[in-house]
Amino acid sequence: MSKDKIILSSLAMDLKRAALGYHNNSNRMADRFLQEAMKRKREINVKKISPNIKKILGKLDHLINEDNLSKAEDALMYSTLFQNAIGQ
């Protein structure tokens, strides 16, 4: 597995944990996993990934400004999209 796929996989898991945290009202824990996801986003070499993944990565920044329910829903959606992309 390439380095970028490992980072995307870790990003997907961080987003999933954040989504579960927001859903369960564990906001402090969820915020921490969202911060970790944003760090992982910066680790990805965007020159080596597909345009679709780049597009999704560009949408991650808006998660910070959403309400917790929207954060949970969107983080879970993005997590699933990254997991599907890794499987291809």
Contacts in CASP RR format, 6 or more apart in sequence:
PFRMAT RR
TARGET T0000
AUTHOR 0000-0000-0000
METHOD contacts of the structure
MODEL  1
MSKDKIILSSLAMDLKRAALGYHNNSNRMADRFLQEAMKRKREINVKKIS
PNIKKILGKLDHLINEDNLSKAEDALMYSTLFQNAIGQ
1 9 0 8 1.000
2 48 0 8 1.000
3 45 0 8 1.000
4 44 0 8 1.000
4 45 0 8 1.000
4 48 0 8 1.000
4 49 0 8 1.000
5 86 0 8 1.000
7 40 0 8 1.000
7 43 0 8 1.000
7 44 0 8 1.000
8 44 0 8 1.000
8 49 0 8 1.000
8 53 0 8 1.000
8 82 0 8 1.000
8 85 0 8 1.000
8 86 0 8 1.000
9 82 0 8 1.000
9 83 0 8 1.000
9 86 0 8 1.000
10 40 0 8 1.000
11 37 0 8 1.000
11 40 0 8 1.000
11 41 0 8 1.000
11 44 0 8 1.000
11 82 0 8 1.000
12 78 0 8 1.000
12 79 0 8 1.000
12 80 0 8 1.000
12 82 0 8 1.000
12 83 0 8 1.000
12 86 0 8 1.000
13 79 0 8 1.000
14 33 0 8 1.000
14 34 0 8 1.000
14 36 0 8 1.000
14 37 0 8 1.000
14 40 0 8 1.000
15 33 0 8 1.000
15 34 0 8 1.000
15 37 0 8 1.000
15 75 0 8 1.000
15 76 0 8 1.000
15 78 0 8 1.000
15 79 0 8 1.000
15 82 0 8 1.000
16 75 0 8 1.000
16 76 0 8 1.000
16 79 0 8 1.000
17 29 0 8 1.000
17 30 0 8 1.000
17 33 0 8 1.000
18 30 0 8 1.000
18 31 0 8 1.000
18 33 0 8 1.000
18 34 0 8 1.000
18 37 0 8 1.000
18 71 0 8 1.000
18 72 0 8 1.000
18 75 0 8 1.000
19 30 0 8 1.000
19 71 0 8 1.000
19 72 0 8 1.000
19 73 0 8 1.000
19 75 0 8 1.000
19 76 0 8 1.000
19 79 0 8 1.000
20 30 0 8 1.000
20 72 0 8 1.000
21 27 0 8 1.000
21 29 0 8 1.000
21 30 0 8 1.000
21 33 0 8 1.000
21 72 0 8 1.000
22 30 0 8 1.000
22 68 0 8 1.000
22 69 0 8 1.000
22 71 0 8 1.000
22 72 0 8 1.000
22 75 0 8 1.000
23 72 0 8 1.000
25 68 0 8 1.000
27 68 0 8 1.000
30 68 0 8 1.000
30 71 0 8 1.000
30 72 0 8 1.000
34 63 0 8 1.000
34 64 0 8 1.000
34 71 0 8 1.000
34 75 0 8 1.000
37 60 0 8 1.000
37 75 0 8 1.000
38 60 0 8 1.000
38 61 0 8 1.000
38 64 0 8 1.000
41 57 0 8 1.000
41 60 0 8 1.000
44 57 0 8 1.000
46 54 0 8 1.000
46 57 0 8 1.000
49 57 0 8 1.000
50 85 0 8 1.000
52 85 0 8 1.000
53 82 0 8 1.000
53 85 0 8 1.000
56 78 0 8 1.000
56 81 0 8 1.000
56 82 0 8 1.000
56 85 0 8 1.000
59 78 0 8 1.000
60 78 0 8 1.000
62 74 0 8 1.000
63 71 0 8 1.000
63 74 0 8 1.000
63 75 0 8 1.000
63 78 0 8 1.000
66 74 0 8 1.000
END
